[in-house]
Amino acid sequence: MGVLKDAMGDAILTSMWIVSIPLTRILISIFISYVGIQPKSLSGLFTSTIATSLRLLTFNLFSRALGGANFNPSTATAFYAAGLKSDASLISMATRFPAQATGGVVGVKALLKFMPKEYKGFLRGPSLKVDLHTGAAAEGVLTFMFCFSVLMVVVRGPKSPFLKVWLLSYVTTGLYFLRSGYTGPSMNPANAFGWAYENDLHNSWEQFYVYWACPIIGAIVAACLFRALSPKPVIKITKKKKE
């Protein structure tokens, strides 16, 4: 029952995360247009970082409310492989991955159904802009960098949760610009699957190879490097039991 509850929490949080991505883009676009700054300028980057920080803070609260739910199979894999999730197992991971993918599909369908026509241009998912192997390598390397950064910041970073979120927002924003020319805004297999399902590409080799296999491998490698660089025991992240 606990595994199913976690899976349901993951599905709900993932669908909310997928919906929040274009909404954040829209709000940033409205703001920078109002104040008259360029999206790719330092001011535009700073604005994106602030918006990402607020979104991460909000979803951190949502995650806690849902009992530690996760919206990204890559980071879930990294924390499990690093030995930081004592309450996780291969069975629970195998249950939560499909739930996260389902949440991705629900989020995409909700966006396409309810987004006003004037903002439809902001609805875009990951798309391969290079050849298959280059895209797979880019997705694997960038996911490795992302997951390793998350592990270092969350476990070995500053104690302040606000500073943690601020650092993670810089990492997320920076990698977003790096990956946009290769595979689009991914590093999250559930996000990629949602858009692929809508375009009837969810059962393609490209989807499995580029957006699932390589990110998961990158996450595992990040976890292995983190463990190699962390000889001291780390505090395992567990959910609090109700008394």
Accessible surface in RSA format (square Angstrom, percent):
REM  Atomic radii and reference values for relative SASA: ProtOr
REM  Chains: A
REM  Algorithm: Lee & Richards
REM  Probe-radius: 1.40
REM  Slices: 20
REM RES _ NUM      All-atoms   Total-Side   Main-Chain    Non-polar    All polar
REM                ABS   REL    ABS   REL    ABS   REL    ABS   REL    ABS   REL
RES MET A   1   191.14  99.0 149.30  98.8  41.84  99.6 129.36 110.0  61.78  81.9
RES GLY A   2    46.96  57.9   0.00   N/A  46.96  57.9  37.55 103.1   9.41  21.1
RES VAL A   3    53.58  35.3  52.59  47.6   0.99   2.4  52.70  45.8   0.89   2.4
RES LEU A   4   105.88  59.0 105.57  75.5   0.31   0.8 105.61  74.2   0.27   0.7
RES LYS A   5   140.63  68.6 135.56  83.2   5.07  12.1  86.55  77.9  54.09  57.6
RES ASP A   6    24.31  17.0  21.82  21.7   2.49   5.9   2.99   7.0  21.33  21.3
RES ALA A   7     8.48   7.8   8.41  13.0   0.07   0.2   8.48  11.9   0.00   0.0
RES MET A   8   127.00  65.8 123.05  81.4   3.95   9.4  97.50  82.9  29.50  39.1
RES GLY A   9     5.23   6.4   0.00   N/A   5.23   6.4   4.49  12.3   0.74   1.7
RES ASP A  10     0.00   0.0   0.00   0.0   0.00   0.0   0.00   0.0   0.00   0.0
RES ALA A  11    23.45  21.6  21.95  33.9   1.51   3.4  22.25  31.3   1.20   3.2
RES ILE A  12    84.12  47.9  81.05  60.4   3.07   7.4  84.12  60.6   0.00   0.0
RES LEU A  13     0.51   0.3   0.51   0.4   0.00   0.0   0.51   0.4   0.00   0.0
RES THR A  14     0.00   0.0   0.00   0.0   0.00   0.0   0.00   0.0   0.00   0.0
RES SER A  15    18.36  15.5  18.08  24.1   0.28   0.7   6.03  12.8  12.33  17.3
RES MET A  16    63.69  33.0  57.04  37.8   6.65  15.8  51.77  44.0  11.92  15.8
RES TRP A  17    23.80   9.6  23.80  11.5   0.00   0.0  17.94   9.6   5.86   9.5
RES ILE A  18     1.13   0.6   0.77   0.6   0.36   0.9   0.77   0.6   0.36   1.0
RES VAL A  19    41.29  27.2  41.29  37.4   0.00   0.0  41.29  35.9   0.00   0.0
RES SER A  20    14.85  12.5  13.67  18.2   1.18   2.7  14.73  31.4   0.12   0.2
RES ILE A  21    27.39  15.6  26.51  19.7   0.89   2.1  26.51  19.1   0.89   2.4
RES PRO A  22     2.90   2.1   2.90   2.6   0.00   0.0   2.90   2.4   0.00   0.0
RES LEU A  23    78.59  43.8  78.22  56.0   0.37   0.9  78.30  55.0   0.29   0.8
RES THR A  24    19.41  13.8  17.75  18.0   1.66   3.9  11.55  15.5   7.86  11.9
RES ARG A  25    34.60  14.5  29.72  15.2   4.87  11.6  27.00  36.9   7.59   4.6
RES ILE A  26    11.44   6.5  11.44   8.5   0.00   0.0  11.44   8.2   0.00   0.0
RES LEU A  27   121.34  67.6 117.04  83.7   4.30  10.8 117.31  82.4   4.03  10.9
RES ILE A  28    30.17  17.2  28.36  21.1   1.81   4.4  30.17  21.7   0.00   0.0
RES SER A  29    34.36  29.0  33.37  44.5   0.99   2.3   9.15  19.5  25.21  35.3
RES ILE A  30    88.14  50.2  82.41  61.4   5.73  13.8  86.81  62.5   1.33   3.6
RES PHE A  31   100.29  50.2  97.02  60.1   3.27   8.5 100.19  60.7   0.10   0.3
RES ILE A  32    12.01   6.8  11.87   8.8   0.15   0.4  11.87   8.5   0.15   0.4
RES SER A  33    85.08  71.9  54.92  73.3  30.16  69.5  40.35  85.9  44.73  62.7
RES TYR A  34   191.37  89.3 159.40  90.7  31.96  83.2 119.29  89.6  72.08  88.9
RES VAL A  35    69.60  45.8  36.85  33.4  32.74  78.9  44.48  38.6  25.12  68.1
RES GLY A  36    64.36  79.4   0.00   N/A  64.36  79.4  32.93  90.4  31.44  70.4
RES ILE A  37    47.35  26.9  34.45  25.7  12.91  31.1  38.90  28.0   8.46  22.9
RES GLN A  38   128.98  72.1 127.07  92.9   1.92   4.6  44.17  94.0  84.82  64.3
RES PRO A  39    74.81  54.5  69.50  63.4   5.31  19.3  70.88  58.5   3.92  24.4
RES LYS A  40   180.88  88.2 149.85  91.9  31.03  73.9  94.83  85.4  86.05  91.7
RES SER A  41    40.60  34.3  28.74  38.4  11.86  27.3  39.05  83.1   1.56   2.2
RES LEU A  42   154.40  86.0 145.39 104.0   9.00  22.6 145.97 102.5   8.42  22.7
RES SER A  43    58.69  49.6  50.95  68.0   7.74  17.8  17.39  37.0  41.30  57.9
RES GLY A  44     0.84   1.0   0.00   N/A   0.84   1.0   0.47   1.3   0.37   0.8
RES LEU A  45    56.97  31.7  56.97  40.8   0.00   0.0  56.97  40.0   0.00   0.0
RES PHE A  46   101.28  50.7  98.63  61.1   2.64   6.9 100.92  61.2   0.36   1.0
RES THR A  47    19.62  14.0  17.99  18.2   1.63   3.9  12.26  16.5   7.36  11.1
RES SER A  48    19.69  16.6  19.69  26.3   0.00   0.0   8.59  18.3  11.10  15.6
RES THR A  49     0.11   0.1   0.11   0.1   0.00   0.0   0.00   0.0   0.11   0.2
RES ILE A  50    63.65  36.2  63.65  47.4   0.00   0.0  63.65  45.8   0.00   0.0
RES ALA A  51    21.58  19.8  15.19  23.4   6.39  14.5  18.70  26.3   2.88   7.6
RES THR A  52    11.29   8.0  11.29  11.4   0.00   0.0   0.69   0.9  10.59  16.0
RES SER A  53     8.69   7.3   8.69  11.6   0.00   0.0   8.69  18.5   0.00   0.0
RES LEU A  54   109.40  60.9 108.15  77.4   1.25   3.1 108.63  76.3   0.77   2.1
RES ARG A  55    35.71  15.0  29.46  15.0   6.25  14.9  14.03  19.2  21.67  13.1
RES LEU A  56    30.99  17.3  27.42  19.6   3.57   9.0  27.44  19.3   3.55   9.6
RES LEU A  57    45.65  25.4  45.22  32.4   0.43   1.1  45.22  31.8   0.43   1.2
RES THR A  58    58.53  41.6  56.73  57.5   1.80   4.3  33.33  44.8  25.20  38.1
RES PHE A  59    11.91   6.0  10.83   6.7   1.08   2.8  11.11   6.7   0.79   2.3
RES ASN A  60    57.34  39.5  51.60  49.9   5.74  13.8  13.87  33.4  43.47  42.0
RES LEU A  61   118.94  66.2 113.95  81.5   4.99  12.5 114.46  80.4   4.48  12.1
RES PHE A  62    74.60  37.3  74.01  45.8   0.59   1.5  74.59  45.2   0.01   0.0
RES SER A  63    22.06  18.6  22.06  29.4   0.00   0.0   9.77  20.8  12.29  17.2
RES ARG A  64   172.58  72.5 151.36  77.2  21.23  50.5  51.62  70.6 120.96  73.3
RES ALA A  65    87.48  80.4  45.48  70.2  42.00  95.5  57.89  81.5  29.59  78.4
RES LEU A  66    56.05  31.2  41.54  29.7  14.50  36.5  47.60  33.4   8.45  22.7
RES GLY A  67    33.70  41.6   0.00   N/A  33.70  41.6  30.44  83.5   3.26   7.3
RES GLY A  68    27.97  34.5   0.00   N/A  27.97  34.5  19.29  52.9   8.68  19.4
RES ALA A  69     7.34   6.7   0.18   0.3   7.15  16.3   1.70   2.4   5.63  14.9
RES ASN A  70    35.45  24.4  33.34  32.2   2.11   5.1   7.95  19.1  27.50  26.6
RES PHE A  71    39.31  19.7  38.74  24.0   0.57   1.5  38.74  23.5   0.57   1.6
RES ASN A  72     8.55   5.9   8.55   8.3   0.00   0.0   1.45   3.5   7.10   6.9
RES PRO A  73     0.00   0.0   0.00   0.0   0.00   0.0   0.00   0.0   0.00   0.0
RES SER A  74     0.00   0.0   0.00   0.0   0.00   0.0   0.00   0.0   0.00   0.0
RES THR A  75    14.93  10.6  14.76  15.0   0.17   0.4  11.40  15.3   3.53   5.3
RES ALA A  76    15.95  14.7  10.83  16.7   5.13  11.7  14.80  20.8   1.15   3.0
RES THR A  77    10.11   7.2  10.11  10.2   0.00   0.0   9.64  12.9   0.47   0.7
RES ALA A  78     0.99   0.9   0.99   1.5   0.00   0.0   0.99   1.4   0.00   0.0
RES PHE A  79    23.31  11.7  23.31  14.4   0.00   0.0  23.31  14.1   0.00   0.0
RES TYR A  80    67.93  31.7  59.61  33.9   8.32  21.7  36.90  27.7  31.03  38.3
RES ALA A  81    28.23  26.0  11.51  17.8  16.72  38.0  19.28  27.2   8.95  23.7
RES ALA A  82     3.87   3.6   0.00   0.0   3.87   8.8   0.00   0.0   3.87  10.3
RES GLY A  83    24.29  30.0   0.00   N/A  24.29  30.0  21.69  59.5   2.60   5.8
RES LEU A  84     0.00   0.0   0.00   0.0   0.00   0.0   0.00   0.0   0.00   0.0
RES LYS A  85    44.03  21.5  37.00  22.7   7.03  16.7  19.52  17.6  24.51  26.1
RES SER A  86    61.65  52.1  25.80  34.4  35.84  82.6  28.58  60.9  33.06  46.3
RES ASP A  87    70.81  49.6  33.23  33.1  37.58  88.9  40.21  94.6  30.60  30.5
RES ALA A  88    19.20  17.7   2.50   3.9  16.70  38.0   4.64   6.5  14.56  38.6
RES SER A  89    49.35  41.7  46.94  62.6   2.41   5.6  39.43  84.0   9.92  13.9
RES LEU A  90   132.14  73.6 125.82  90.0   6.32  15.9 126.10  88.6   6.04  16.3
RES ILE A  91   132.65  75.5 128.82  96.0   3.83   9.2 132.36  95.3   0.29   0.8
RES SER A  92     7.40   6.3   7.37   9.8   0.03   0.1   7.16  15.2   0.24   0.3
RES MET A  93    19.73  10.2  19.70  13.0   0.03   0.1  12.58  10.7   7.15   9.5
RES ALA A  94    66.22  60.9  48.64  75.1  17.57  40.0  56.82  80.0   9.40  24.9
RES THR A  95    41.25  29.3  32.55  33.0   8.69  20.7  23.20  31.2  18.05  27.3
RES ARG A  96    26.80  11.3  26.80  13.7   0.00   0.0   6.00   8.2  20.80  12.6
RES PHE A  97    43.16  21.6  42.85  26.5   0.31   0.8  43.11  26.1   0.05   0.2
RES PRO A  98    75.69  55.2  67.60  61.6   8.09  29.4  74.45  61.5   1.24   7.7
RES ALA A  99    15.66  14.4   8.48  13.1   7.19  16.4  14.99  21.1   0.68   1.8
RES GLN A 100     0.73   0.4   0.73   0.5   0.00   0.0   0.00   0.0   0.73   0.6
RES ALA A 101    10.41   9.6  10.41  16.1   0.00   0.0  10.41  14.7   0.00   0.0
RES THR A 102    76.23  54.2  73.18  74.2   3.05   7.3  50.94  68.4  25.29  38.2
RES GLY A 103     1.10   1.4   0.00   N/A   1.10   1.4   1.10   3.0   0.00   0.0
RES GLY A 104     0.00   0.0   0.00   N/A   0.00   0.0   0.00   0.0   0.00   0.0
RES VAL A 105    19.19  12.6  19.01  17.2   0.18   0.4  19.01  16.5   0.18   0.5
RES VAL A 106    81.21  53.4  78.82  71.4   2.39   5.8  80.39  69.8   0.83   2.2
RES GLY A 107     0.46   0.6   0.00   N/A   0.46   0.6   0.46   1.3   0.00   0.0
RES VAL A 108     0.27   0.2   0.27   0.2   0.00   0.0   0.27   0.2   0.00   0.0
RES LYS A 109    98.50  48.1  93.49  57.4   5.02  11.9  62.85  56.6  35.66  38.0
RES ALA A 110    32.78  30.1  26.54  41.0   6.24  14.2  31.06  43.7   1.72   4.6
RES LEU A 111     6.69   3.7   3.95   2.8   2.74   6.9   6.59   4.6   0.09   0.3
RES LEU A 112    59.10  32.9  48.42  34.6  10.69  26.9  48.55  34.1  10.55  28.4
RES LYS A 113   157.28  76.7 124.41  76.3  32.88  78.3  80.38  72.3  76.91  81.9
RES PHE A 114   148.83  74.5 124.30  77.0  24.53  63.8 128.75  78.1  20.09  57.5
RES MET A 115    16.19   8.4   6.80   4.5   9.39  22.4   5.88   5.0  10.30  13.7
RES PRO A 116    64.15  46.8  52.92  48.2  11.23  40.8  64.15  53.0   0.00   0.0
RES LYS A 117   182.94  89.2 166.70 102.3  16.24  38.7 109.45  98.5  73.49  78.3
RES GLU A 118   130.26  74.8  93.95  71.1  36.31  86.5  56.37 109.0  73.89  60.3
RES TYR A 119    68.41  31.9  68.39  38.9   0.02   0.1  35.85  26.9  32.56  40.1
RES LYS A 120    75.13  36.7  67.09  41.2   8.04  19.1  56.42  50.8  18.72  19.9
RES GLY A 121    68.72  84.7   0.00   N/A  68.72  84.7  44.82 123.0  23.89  53.5
RES PHE A 122    49.42  24.7  49.23  30.5   0.20   0.5  49.42  30.0   0.00   0.0
RES LEU A 123    22.20  12.4   2.84   2.0  19.35  48.6   2.84   2.0  19.35  52.1
RES ARG A 124   112.45  47.2 104.08  53.1   8.37  19.9  56.25  76.9  56.20  34.1
RES GLY A 125    15.79  19.5   0.00   N/A  15.79  19.5   2.40   6.6  13.39  30.0
RES PRO A 126    21.10  15.4   1.29   1.2  19.81  72.0   1.29   1.1  19.81 123.1
RES SER A 127    56.05  47.4  51.62  68.9   4.44  10.2  42.51  90.5  13.54  19.0
RES LEU A 128    44.95  25.0  15.74  11.3  29.22  73.5  15.74  11.1  29.22  78.6
RES LYS A 129   113.09  55.2  76.32  46.8  36.77  87.5  77.54  69.8  35.55  37.9
RES VAL A 130    49.44  32.5  29.76  26.9  19.69  47.4  40.91  35.5   8.53  23.1
RES ASP A 131    89.41  62.6  72.89  72.5  16.53  39.1  51.34 120.8  38.07  38.0
RES LEU A 132    50.89  28.3  45.32  32.4   5.57  14.0  45.32  31.8   5.57  15.0
RES HIS A 133   123.36  67.4 119.26  82.9   4.10  10.5  87.84  90.5  35.52  41.3
RES THR A 134    55.45  39.4  49.70  50.4   5.75  13.7  34.16  45.9  21.29  32.2
RES GLY A 135     0.00   0.0   0.00   N/A   0.00   0.0   0.00   0.0   0.00   0.0
RES ALA A 136     1.51   1.4   1.35   2.1   0.16   0.4   1.35   1.9   0.16   0.4
RES ALA A 137    59.13  54.4  47.23  72.9  11.90  27.1  58.34  82.2   0.80   2.1
RES ALA A 138    14.30  13.2   5.90   9.1   8.40  19.1  13.81  19.4   0.49   1.3
RES GLU A 139     0.03   0.0   0.03   0.0   0.00   0.0   0.00   0.0   0.03   0.0
RES GLY A 140    11.51  14.2   0.00   N/A  11.51  14.2  10.81  29.7   0.70   1.6
RES VAL A 141    86.11  56.7  83.36  75.5   2.76   6.6  85.64  74.4   0.47   1.3
RES LEU A 142    13.50   7.5  13.50   9.7   0.00   0.0  13.50   9.5   0.00   0.0
RES THR A 143     0.00   0.0   0.00   0.0   0.00   0.0   0.00   0.0   0.00   0.0
RES PHE A 144    51.01  25.5  51.01  31.6   0.00   0.0  51.01  30.9   0.00   0.0
RES MET A 145    75.34  39.0  71.50  47.3   3.84   9.1  63.94  54.4  11.40  15.1
RES PHE A 146    25.43  12.7  25.43  15.8   0.00   0.0  25.43  15.4   0.00   0.0
RES CYS A 147     0.33   0.3   0.00   0.0   0.33   0.8   0.25   0.6   0.09   0.1
RES PHE A 148    41.42  20.7  41.42  25.7   0.00   0.0  41.42  25.1   0.00   0.0
RES SER A 149    28.96  24.5  24.75  33.0   4.21   9.7   7.42  15.8  21.54  30.2
RES VAL A 150    13.43   8.8  13.43  12.2   0.00   0.0  13.43  11.7   0.00   0.0
RES LEU A 151     0.22   0.1   0.22   0.2   0.00   0.0   0.22   0.2   0.00   0.0
RES MET A 152    66.79  34.6  64.99  43.0   1.80   4.3  64.88  55.2   1.91   2.5
RES VAL A 153    16.94  11.1  15.99  14.5   0.95   2.3  16.94  14.7   0.00   0.0
RES VAL A 154    47.66  31.4  37.77  34.2   9.89  23.8  37.77  32.8   9.89  26.8
RES VAL A 155    37.08  24.4   9.91   9.0  27.17  65.5  14.44  12.5  22.64  61.4
RES ARG A 156    98.81  41.5  66.96  34.1  31.85  75.8  34.33  46.9  64.48  39.1
RES GLY A 157    27.41  33.8   0.00   N/A  27.41  33.8  11.73  32.2  15.69  35.1
RES PRO A 158    41.69  30.4  27.75  25.3  13.94  50.7  40.76  33.7   0.93   5.8
RES LYS A 159   199.89  97.5 175.80 107.9  24.09  57.4 122.70 110.4  77.19  82.2
RES SER A 160    39.72  33.6  31.44  42.0   8.28  19.1  27.64  58.9  12.09  16.9
RES PRO A 161    73.70  53.7  72.88  66.4   0.82   3.0  73.49  60.7   0.21   1.3
RES PHE A 162   137.02  68.6 131.41  81.4   5.62  14.6 132.04  80.1   4.98  14.3
RES LEU A 163    96.01  53.5  95.91  68.6   0.10   0.3  95.99  67.4   0.02   0.1
RES LYS A 164    40.32  19.7  40.32  24.7   0.00   0.0  34.94  31.4   5.38   5.7
RES VAL A 165    13.67   9.0  13.67  12.4   0.00   0.0  13.67  11.9   0.00   0.0
RES TRP A 166    86.07  34.5  85.77  41.5   0.30   0.7  68.58  36.6  17.49  28.4
RES LEU A 167    74.71  41.6  74.08  53.0   0.63   1.6  74.09  52.0   0.61   1.7
RES LEU A 168    25.74  14.3  25.74  18.4   0.00   0.0  25.74  18.1   0.00   0.0
RES SER A 169     0.00   0.0   0.00   0.0   0.00   0.0   0.00   0.0   0.00   0.0
RES TYR A 170    94.21  44.0  87.22  49.6   6.98  18.2  65.30  49.1  28.91  35.6
RES VAL A 171    37.02  24.4  29.32  26.5   7.70  18.5  36.66  31.9   0.36   1.0
RES THR A 172    25.24  18.0  25.24  25.6   0.00   0.0  22.25  29.9   2.99   4.5
RES THR A 173     7.86   5.6   4.46   4.5   3.41   8.1   7.42  10.0   0.44   0.7
RES GLY A 174    33.76  41.6   0.00   N/A  33.76  41.6  31.04  85.2   2.72   6.1
RES LEU A 175    10.39   5.8  10.00   7.2   0.40   1.0  10.00   7.0   0.40   1.1
RES TYR A 176    58.82  27.5  58.82  33.5   0.00   0.0  45.07  33.9  13.75  16.9
RES PHE A 177    80.37  40.2  65.45  40.5  14.92  38.8  65.76  39.9  14.61  41.8
RES LEU A 178   102.14  56.9  94.29  67.5   7.85  19.7  96.76  68.0   5.38  14.5
RES ARG A 179    17.09   7.2  17.09   8.7   0.00   0.0   0.03   0.0  17.06  10.3
RES SER A 180    42.83  36.2  38.97  52.0   3.86   8.9  22.10  47.1  20.73  29.0
RES GLY A 181    45.86  56.6   0.00   N/A  45.86  56.6  32.82  90.1  13.04  29.2
RES TYR A 182    92.19  43.0  92.19  52.5   0.00   0.0  43.71  32.8  48.49  59.8
RES THR A 183     0.00   0.0   0.00   0.0   0.00   0.0   0.00   0.0   0.00   0.0
RES GLY A 184     0.86   1.1   0.00   N/A   0.86   1.1   0.86   2.4   0.00   0.0
RES PRO A 185    16.82  12.3  15.06  13.7   1.76   6.4  15.08  12.5   1.74  10.8
RES SER A 186     7.58   6.4   0.29   0.4   7.30  16.8   0.00   0.0   7.58  10.6
RES MET A 187     5.28   2.7   5.21   3.4   0.07   0.2   5.26   4.5   0.02   0.0
RES ASN A 188     7.79   5.4   7.68   7.4   0.11   0.3   6.87  16.5   0.92   0.9
RES PRO A 189     0.15   0.1   0.00   0.0   0.15   0.6   0.01   0.0   0.14   0.9
RES ALA A 190     0.00   0.0   0.00   0.0   0.00   0.0   0.00   0.0   0.00   0.0
RES ASN A 191     6.85   4.7   6.85   6.6   0.00   0.0   0.27   0.7   6.57   6.4
RES ALA A 192     3.09   2.8   0.75   1.2   2.35   5.3   0.75   1.1   2.35   6.2
RES PHE A 193    41.80  20.9  41.80  25.9   0.00   0.0  41.80  25.3   0.00   0.0
RES GLY A 194     0.55   0.7   0.00   N/A   0.55   0.7   0.00   0.0   0.55   1.2
RES TRP A 195    23.12   9.3  23.10  11.2   0.03   0.1  18.96  10.1   4.16   6.8
RES ALA A 196     9.04   8.3   4.76   7.3   4.28   9.7   8.32  11.7   0.72   1.9
RES TYR A 197    92.71  43.3  84.61  48.1   8.11  21.1  36.70  27.6  56.01  69.0
RES GLU A 198    67.99  39.0  44.07  33.3  23.92  56.9  11.57  22.4  56.42  46.1
RES ASN A 199    91.64  63.2  70.67  68.3  20.97  50.5  17.52  42.2  74.11  71.6
RES ASP A 200   106.31  74.5  95.40  95.0  10.91  25.8  31.15  73.3  75.16  75.0
RES LEU A 201    94.71  52.7  94.35  67.5   0.36   0.9  94.71  66.5   0.00   0.0
RES HIS A 202    53.52  29.3  42.67  29.7  10.85  27.8  24.25  25.0  29.28  34.1
RES ASN A 203   124.86  86.1  88.28  85.3  36.58  88.1  35.31  85.0  89.56  86.6
RES SER A 204    36.10  30.5  24.74  33.0  11.36  26.2  31.54  67.2   4.56   6.4
RES TRP A 205   150.56  60.4 138.42  67.0  12.14  28.5 132.38  70.6  18.18  29.5
RES GLU A 206    61.62  35.4  59.81  45.3   1.80   4.3  12.80  24.8  48.82  39.9
RES GLN A 207     8.98   5.0   8.42   6.2   0.56   1.3   3.27   7.0   5.71   4.3
RES PHE A 208   115.20  57.6 113.95  70.6   1.25   3.3 115.09  69.8   0.11   0.3
RES TYR A 209    48.00  22.4  48.00  27.3   0.00   0.0  26.37  19.8  21.63  26.7
RES VAL A 210     0.00   0.0   0.00   0.0   0.00   0.0   0.00   0.0   0.00   0.0
RES TYR A 211     5.29   2.5   5.14   2.9   0.15   0.4   5.14   3.9   0.15   0.2
RES TRP A 212    42.00  16.9  41.75  20.2   0.25   0.6  39.62  21.1   2.38   3.9
RES ALA A 213    24.78  22.8  16.38  25.3   8.40  19.1  24.62  34.7   0.16   0.4
RES CYS A 214    19.48  14.7  17.99  20.1   1.49   3.5   2.09   5.3  17.39  18.8
RES PRO A 215     0.32   0.2   0.32   0.3   0.00   0.0   0.32   0.3   0.00   0.0
RES ILE A 216    31.66  18.0  31.66  23.6   0.00   0.0  31.66  22.8   0.00   0.0
RES ILE A 217   103.34  58.8 102.90  76.7   0.44   1.1 103.34  74.4   0.00   0.0
RES GLY A 218     5.05   6.2   0.00   N/A   5.05   6.2   4.83  13.2   0.22   0.5
RES ALA A 219     0.00   0.0   0.00   0.0   0.00   0.0   0.00   0.0   0.00   0.0
RES ILE A 220    74.24  42.2  74.24  55.3   0.00   0.0  74.24  53.5   0.00   0.0
RES VAL A 221    76.65  50.4  75.68  68.5   0.96   2.3  76.35  66.3   0.30   0.8
RES ALA A 222     0.00   0.0   0.00   0.0   0.00   0.0   0.00   0.0   0.00   0.0
RES ALA A 223     0.03   0.0   0.03   0.0   0.00   0.0   0.03   0.0   0.00   0.0
RES CYS A 224    75.07  56.8  67.17  74.9   7.90  18.6  28.05  71.1  47.02  50.7
RES LEU A 225    66.89  37.3  62.48  44.7   4.41  11.1  66.12  46.4   0.77   2.1
RES PHE A 226     1.27   0.6   1.27   0.8   0.00   0.0   1.27   0.8   0.00   0.0
RES ARG A 227   135.76  57.0 121.83  62.1  13.92  33.1  29.26  40.0 106.50  64.5
RES ALA A 228    77.64  71.4  41.45  64.0  36.19  82.3  53.96  76.0  23.68  62.7
RES LEU A 229   107.03  59.6  81.63  58.4  25.41  63.9  84.99  59.7  22.04  59.3
RES SER A 230    16.39  13.8   3.49   4.7  12.90  29.7   3.92   8.4  12.46  17.5
RES PRO A 231   123.32  89.9  84.34  76.9  38.98 141.7  95.31  78.7  28.01 174.1
RES LYS A 232   151.98  74.1 147.70  90.6   4.27  10.2  93.17  83.9  58.80  62.6
RES PRO A 233   132.33  96.4 104.14  94.9  28.19 102.5 116.08  95.8  16.24 101.0
RES VAL A 234    35.48  23.3  17.98  16.3  17.50  42.2  21.19  18.4  14.29  38.7
RES ILE A 235   154.46  87.9 144.13 107.4  10.33  24.9 149.30 107.5   5.16  14.0
RES LYS A 236   116.42  56.8 101.41  62.2  15.01  35.7  51.27  46.2  65.14  69.4
RES ILE A 237    69.61  39.6  65.35  48.7   4.27  10.3  69.61  50.1   0.00   0.0
RES THR A 238    77.39  55.0  56.19  57.0  21.20  50.5  28.39  38.1  49.00  74.1
RES LYS A 239    81.59  39.8  65.08  39.9  16.51  39.3  51.56  46.4  30.03  32.0
RES LYS A 240   201.09  98.1 170.01 104.3  31.07  74.0 120.50 108.5  80.58  85.8
RES LYS A 241   189.42  92.4 163.93 100.6  25.50  60.7 112.62 101.4  76.80  81.8
RES LYS A 242   197.92  96.6 163.67 100.4  34.26  81.6 117.63 105.9  80.29  85.5
RES GLU A 243   220.62 126.7 141.95 107.4  78.67 187.3  91.87 177.7 128.75 105.1
END  Absolute sums over single chains surface
CHAIN  1 A    13049.0      10924.4       2124.5       9288.9       3760.0
END  Absolute sums over all chains
TOTAL         13049.0      10924.4       2124.5       9288.9       3760.0
